Amino acid sequence: MSALAHEQTPVDAAPAVTALRRKDLLGIADLTTEEIALILDTAEAMKEVGERPIKKVPALRGKTVVNLFFEPSTRTRTSFEIAEKRLSADTLNIAVASSSVVKGETLADTALNLEAMHPDMIVLRHSSSGACHLLSRICRSAIINAGDGMHEHPTQALLDAFTIREHKKRLAGLKVAIVGDLLHSRVLRSNIHLLNKMGSDVWVCAPPTLVPADIGRFGVRATSHVDEAVADADVIMLLRIQLERMEGAFFPSLREYFHVFGMTEARLGRARPDVVIMHPGPMNRGVEIASEVADGPYSVILEQVANGVAVRMAVLYLLGGGGVDHEEAA
Amino acid sequence: MKKLLKGGRVVDPANGIDGVHDVLIDGDRIAACGRDLPVDGAAVVEIPAGLVVCPGFIDMHVHLREPGQEHKETVATGTASAVAGGFTAVACMPNTTPVNDNANVTAYILTKATEANLARVYPIGAVSRGSRGELLADIAELRQAGCVAITDDGHPVATALLLRRAMEYAGMFGMPVIEHCEDSSLKGDAVAHEGYQAATLGLRGMPGACEALGAERGILLSELTGAHFHVAHMSARASLRAVRKGKEHGVRVTCEVAPHHFTLTDEALASPVPYDTNTKMNPPLREAADRDAMLAGIADGTVDAVATDHAPHHYDEKNVEFDRAPFGIVGLESAVPLSLDRLVHAGLIRLPRLVELLSVNPARILRVAGGTLSPGAPADLTILAPDLTVRVDAAAMRSRSKNTPFGGWELRGGVAATIVGGRTLFVNAAVDGLKGL
């Protein structure tokens, strides 16, 4: 009996696999389709927990989770923290400004020092791609990637998939158009891995200056014509334009970007009538997305935020020993 | 004191020799090389069958890190690594602390080399003061102190004008200008080759064109000035094309390729260890088409030399996030096994061509002694065990640093012994029959 089942929570619609047989969640690239389905199915049960008057289950009671954030983040850190607390974990937030990193300590030493205090899981956000892999090699604790450089942001892709699945009841066969700064986006990379594995038809769209090298090998259709990307799309996902380093360097002006690539109601007309609009946040209104689209009837942007908690609860639960394997061992 | 190496296969391309010969060493010089030389009171060493006697290998691109970065390497540890790797001489890059841009630093390096008394050391001076790319360094003084070439390696020479002037000025002494070819604006803050691997791993990439622009610039200026331009650690197929075209047009351009660039591709960034900082170097590991072009250039003669770009870094410096780690790997003790395995045993070239790449041509490019077993040449010899199975063991390396991506690799072909100036400085314990050397 799992801790969740004690609370009469339906985690019963048992999927093909019942545990993540891995120590860490470093990226979607490593996951099988069965593992992705397991996380999404588990998240459904977790979502129900968040809708109760008492939003807490004892699944991770006695477990220590460290949220180690080397980059500023409000949404992701808050989401993880709420997820951890709803699972009764003991949580600890370390942000770069208050850590010893400013004293010149290396990431490896920071990790070893944390490790000495025996946390069960470390949720890491870092500006360097591969930082989670480095930590994973050093630490016994489970490492959860909360975004590493331009590499992956697996829980974002999982919550995106969860949100799509809620609306479309499936991922396979959907046309998903991803528009925005593809080059610097970890959200893009995780989403491509996940949507490809689940059988979606992925289109990506950006000015050529913001397209990763060899995009053809990613298994997606790439175009610089936003109308082509959006045509008959089931899902449109917009990626943030990083204002501070983009203008004049990757395209002439934000005004021109919005003119050529911005998601407006007029452009939406080409998509399927039941299209959903997604954005991982934070949004630049009037740059990658018009306000009337962000706030309009097709937008599921705030649902993404809500689902983020459920998906992160699922990941924490499955990696933190909530799986069947662990119970059998105990 | 005479020593007669008897009965080994001798490969001496400078004299067109490839066959069973004897080599007579008299003191620190080669006295003779021929068939059935008379013993004439010399100590006789029978060279076991299967071993190959070559003129000493010269690694023309090494970072010895001294002065200033002794935690990574010193002249003593670097030259110990060299002789263990089969190199009788190394040319060391000027990006030390301080930069080797004046005779005092050159003299310091040479003093350390004399104290170490292992491989010969040929310092390479800076093109510009502090390698800052503004003012020419004291090139004549560097030459007089013992520098054999100039470069601002680690970076390209900052401007085309400065490179042109350096070529004109160094050309007066017949010194080659060695260039780390790179367009800095195109490189930006890239840490890997721009391609699928960097794109999926989320690493900022620099394309092959970034290097080729630098190569094209130098080749054009070499044509303009008539000076000898040498492309360091070439990695991109577009650079090779530029060199090939330059040579066809009679430009005085030469180039070198490092073993990691003819062995690995950028796939090593993803596996076996994702984000292994020992796969980070500049120029970066490139895609298969570039690696294959380097192999083709080695086979067709466009590539003049194999040089390691031996770049030791301390464990702590490499045990960080990929984008924060310094560029470079050690190479002296894996270069010969990789070359034998990947070039000779793979059927790409034969041994005489390998000896050209590792001995004859580096000596010719740097205009230093060696590269031959002619009478009167320094008694610098590399004895190969081409069929020896070698397992690369990073921990056992003589270099002070162990930053290699080849740890654990099993390769066919190794070094049997290294002789510098008639003194046997390294004998491989895994090779029998060389006790008397």
Interface residues (C-beta under 8 A of the other chain):
Chain A: A29 T106 L107 A108 H126 S128 S129 G130 A131 H133 L134 R137 D148 G149 M150 H151 E152 R186 R189 P212 A213 D214 I215 R217 F218
Chain B: E194 G195 Y196 A198 A199 T200 L201 G202 L203 R204 G205 P207 V273 P274 Y275 D316 N319 V320 E321 F322 D323 R324
